[in-house]
């Protein structure tokens, strides 16, 4: 498996809605990137509930909200003609009917309809998520020869087969490398494109970040002249919101700021390291989840950005070290933490007595999320949300978001103690004050 997949698995989040209670994100829809394979936990997760999708499908009290054109494609609906809207709604009516009838039984037919609908929307000129190498070629048709197309298809088929039969094989690794190299040779960012296909998303605009300012990277789907004035205003607005949350001390760590989408209500945002040293990061925000159907910013999306910033804050180079023999600091997918790091202190105080049980029972590659949710149900008083039970990295990020957006807890449960732990650090209290001031919460 490519390294970025492992990283993204722990750093992605779906976060919606601000709660009045202390667990502000307790019932939010939360997903990991590797659940983005358009199975019943994501592309079909058209839920009107804030419960984690894979679990919600198993609960009878949650019902699917029927798709409408506005709900499915959001503000992009304004770009369609009346005739096109009718065509799109016909597809959605079929999907709604099959989903209401029996999601599992009709799964294959539903997937085919989604794929056909996305293809239709692409033909209408909308930027739809990348689902295959063919969709990548459609973005850059002049770059690829017939031989290239055959090779891309061959490599993609090998990857699909090996992911199913032998996901740990060296052949899979070398095939990914060959695919990425072929795309790189065309002047593209191969790893980024493969990432988008795996996640079934599309990077609409990629910005370099220098001295707190953003500039459009040349490989963005649309050039600067093709991006409309409103689109650019929306992108700049999201950057402005990010600057309200990410302090200057960490702004220099941001190398890339990316506007992407995988459709509504899937993965809302994620961060990813840009180098092995953990000194540079990218932040990726989903424009369709940040704006409502009228194109207005959803203020609760600030919670998402805060959560993603928390990952950068707790996993950057200042917080990590080379593994030390006989050192008992926390070691996660990104490496070993320093003794004084936020994450290690958090782990030592709240995780040591349950970590072994967690390791034995929670499968980080579990696409359903069932094992993590079962752990959450057993230790519900430990966590501010079900997603926090995924691992210590997500726990501290979720807790930090609750710390920022809610009042100081009066309770004594462990999840309250975690928030109070953050109040015990003057630098975090100051950061909370600054973020709340910038977001007009004070």
N, C-alpha and C positions, 0 to 999 in steps of 0.2 A: 504494500500500500504506500502511496506517495506520502512524504512527510507532511505536506500541507493538509492532507485529509485528517491525519491524526491530530494536528493542531486545531483545525477548525472544529473537530468533534467536541472539544472541550470549551471552545471559546465562543460558540454561537449561542444566540438566545432569541426566543420569541417572547416579547413582553408587552402586554397591553393592559390599559386600565389602571386607574389610581384608586386605591381603596381608602376608606375612611378609618378602618381599624389599623392596628399596629402592623399587621402583615400586609403591607400595601400591595404586594405582588403575589399574595398567597394563591389566588385562583386564576392567575394569568396563563394564557396559552404559551407553552414553552416547548421548544423543539431543539434538537441537535442537528447539525448539518447532515450527518450520515442517515438521517431519516427523511432526506429530501429526494427519495427515489420514486416519487409520485405514487406511493402506496396508500393504503387506507388511513395512514397517519398524517398525510400532508395534502397532496393535490385534491384528495377527496374530503379534506377536513374543512368543509364549509359549515362551520359550527357557529351557532349564535350563543356559544357558551365560552367562558374563559378558562375552562378546564383543559388540561393537557390532552392533545388530540387523541393520541393512541389509547389513552384510558377512557376518554369520553365516549368512544365508539362502543365501549362495553357497558355503558351505563344507560339504562332505559329512559332516565328522566331527561336526557339531552336529545333534541331533535335538530335535524338539519334545516337550515334556513334556505328556501329555494333561491337559486341564482336568478338575478336579473342582469341585464347588460351593464347597468351602472355599478352593481355590486361586483361583477366579475372583472371589469376593466377600468372601473373608476372614472377619473376625469378624462381618460382617453376616449370615452364614449362620445365626447363632443366632436371628435374628428371623423366620426362615421356619418354617412348619409342615412336617411330614413330607411332606404331599401337595405342597406348593410346592417342596420340595427335589427330589422326584421329577420334577416338571415342568421344573425348571431343568436337572437332569442330562440329561434327554432332549434338550434343545437342545444341551448341551455334547457329548453323545455324537455328535450329527450333525456338529458343528463338528470334533471330534477326527477323525472318520472322513474328512471332506473334506480337512482339513489334512494328514493322513498320506498320503492318496491322491495329491493333486497341488494344492499351494497356488495356483500361478499359474492353472492351468486352472479351478479351482473358486472363484476369487477373488470373483466377484460373488455367488455363492450363499452363500459364507462371510460376506460383509459383511451380506447380508440377514438371515442367522441371528443375527449379533451384534446388529443393530439390533432385531430382534424380541425377542431375549432381554432386552436392556436395557429395552425398553418393558414387557415382562412384569414385570421386577423393579421398575420404577417403579409399576406397578399393585399390586404387593405392598407398596408403601409405602417402598421403599428409595430413597435419593437417588442417582440415576444421573447420569452426565455429560450435559451439555447438548449436543445434536447438531444442533439446528435452532431457528428462532424458535418453532416449535410447542412445543418442549420448554420454552422460556422462558415462553410463555403458560401452560403447564400449572402453573407455579409460582405464577403470579399471575393466575388466571382472572378474577377480579372487576375487574381493571383495564382490560381490553381489550374494545372493541366489535367488532361484525362488520366495520365499516369498517376498524378497526385491524388485524384479522386479515388482511384482504385486502391492506392496504398492506404489512404485514410480509412476507407471502408474496411480493408483487411485488418488493420491494426485495431480498429474499434471493435470488430467482431472477436478478435483474440482477447481483448481486455474484458469484454462482456462475459465470454466463456470462462476465463480464468478467475474473474471475480466470483463466479458462481461455483467453480469446481476446486480452485486452489488459490485462494486470495493471498496466501503468504509466499507464493512461489517467486523465485528470482526472475523467471520469464515474464511475469506480470510487471515487475519493476523495470526490466529492460524494454518491454513493449511501451510502457508509459514514456520512458526516456526517448524512444525512437519517435513516438507520436509528437511529443513536445518539440523535439529537434526539428522535425519536418515543418512544424508551424513557425518555429523560430527562424528557420531559413527563409521564410516568406516575409520576414520583417515584422512578424507579430509576436506578441507575448504568449508563447505557447502554453506555459503552465497556467496562466490566468484563464485562457480559453478552455483548457481541459477542466479546470476547476469549475467554470460556469456550466459546462455540459454535465459534469457529475452532479452539480447542485440544481440543475435545470433552472438556471437564472441567467440574467444578462446584465453586464456592466454598461449602463447607459452613458456614463461620463466618468473618466478617471482623471483626477487632478493631482499634480505634484504639489507638495506642501513645502514651502520655504519661508522661514521667518514669519510664520503665522498667516501667510497669504497662499492662495491656491491659483494654479495655472493649468489649463486643460492639456492633458497628455495627447500626443499625436495619434495614438491608436484608439481613441474613443470611437464608439460606434458612429456618432455624429461629429463632424468637424465643427469648429467654432461658428462657421457661417451657417451650418445646417441647424444648429440648436436655436430654437425660437427664443425671443426675448423673455417670454413668460417662463419657459423651461429654465433658462439661465438664472432668472430671478429666484425660482424655487430652489435650485441647486445652491445658490449663494445664501439663501435663507437658511437652509439646513447646515451649511458651514457656519453661519453666524450663531445658530443654536449650539453647535458643537463647541465653538469658542467660548460660549458662556459657561460651559461645563468643564472643559479640559483646561487646567491652569497653565500658565506660561512655563512652569517648571517641567511640564510634560509635553507641551506643544511641540518642542523640538524633537520629540520621539516619533511624531507623526510624519511619515514619508509620503503616504498616499491617502487621499480622501476619495472614496468611490461612491457614486450614486448607482444603485442597481435595483433590480426587482426580480422576484420569482413568482410574481402574482400576489394577490392580497392574502394576508393572514397565513403565510407560511413562515419563513425565517425573516424576522423584522430587521435584523442587523447582526454583524459579527466583526471581530477584529482578528488580525492575523499578523504574526511576526514577519518582518521583511528580511531579516538576516539572522544568522545563527547566534550572534552576540546578544540578541534581544534588545538592541538599542534603537531599532527602527521598526515601525508598525504601520499597518494600514487599517483604516476604519471604513466599514462598508455599511451604508444605510439604504434601506429599501424605500424608495420614493412613494410607492403605492400604499405602504403602511404608514408613512409619515403624514400623508395628506388625505383628507376625506374626499368624498365623491364630488364636492364642489371646489376642490383644489385648495382648501384651507388647511393650515397646519394643525395637527392634533396635539394639543399640549401634553397629553399623557405620554407622547412619544419621547419626551424628555427623560422619562424613566429608563427607556431603552438605551439612550445615549449614556446615561449615568452608569448603567450596568456594564456597558462595553468599556467605558473609561476605567471602571474598577479593575477589569482584566489587565489593562495596560499598567495601571498603578501597582498591581500586586505581582506582575510577572515580568517586569522589565529588568534590564541588566543590573540595576542597583539592588534588586531584591533577590538575585540568584547568584549561585556560585558553582564552581566545579565540584562534582561529588567528592566528599571527604570520607575516607574509611572510618568506620566506627562513629560517624557523626549521626546524631539522631534527628536532624532537621528533616522537614517534610520534603519528599521527592515526588514530583508529579511528572506528567508527560513532557513538560517544558524543561525539566531538570531539577536540580537540588536548590532549595531555598537557603538563604542565609539565616543564621540564628535570630537576628534582629528583624527579619522581614515581617511585614504585616501577615502574610499567609502562614508562615511558620508559627508565629505567636498565636494566631487564631487556631491553627491545627493543634498545637500543644495543649491549648486550654480546653478545646471543645471536641476534639476528634479522636484522641489517643485511645479512649476506652471503647470506641465503637468502630474504629478503622478496620481492624482485622475482620470483624463480622461483615462490614461493608464490602471489603475486597472479596470475601468469599461468596457474597450473595448478589452483588450488583454488577451486572455485566455492562461495561462501558460501550460495548458494540451492540447492545440489545436495541434493535430498531423500534420495538414497541414501547420501550420505557417502562415496561411492567415491573422489572426487578427493582429499579430505582423507586418507583411509586410504592411498591410493597415495603421497601425500607422506610420510606417517608411515613407510611401509615403506622408502622411500628414505633417510630420515634417522632411523631408529629410535633411534640412540644420542643423538639430540638431545632426545627427549621422554620424560617419565615415563609417558605413556599415549598411545594412539592419538588420543584426543579432544583432547589438548593440541596436536596439529598443526592443529586447526581455525583458530586465529588466535592472536596474542600474548595477547589477553585470556583465552582459555581456558587457554593454556599457563601463564601466571603463576598462575591459580587452581588448576590441577591440581598445579603444583609446590608451591604453598603448602600444599596438603593433605598431600602426601607429606612435606614439611618438618615439619609438625606431628605426623604420626602415626608416623614412622619415625625410626630412629637416624641419626646423622650418617654420610653415605656415605664409604667409603674408596676408591671408584673415581675414575677421572679422565675418564670420558666426559662429553660436554657436558651430558647430563641430570643427572649428578652435580654438575657445576660450577654448574648452575642452583640446586640445593639449597644448595650451599656459598655461593653468592652471598647467599642469605637469611641464612645464619649470619654474614655480614659486616656485617649491620645490627643494631645493638644493640636497636633498638626492636622488630624482628621477633623476635629471640631472646627478648626479655622477653615478647612476646605469645605466643610458642610455649610458654614456661614456664607462663604463666598459664592458657592453655587446657588444657594437659596436667594441670596441678594440679586445675583445676575438673572435669575429666573423670576424675580418679583414675587417670591414666596414669603418674604419677611415683611 
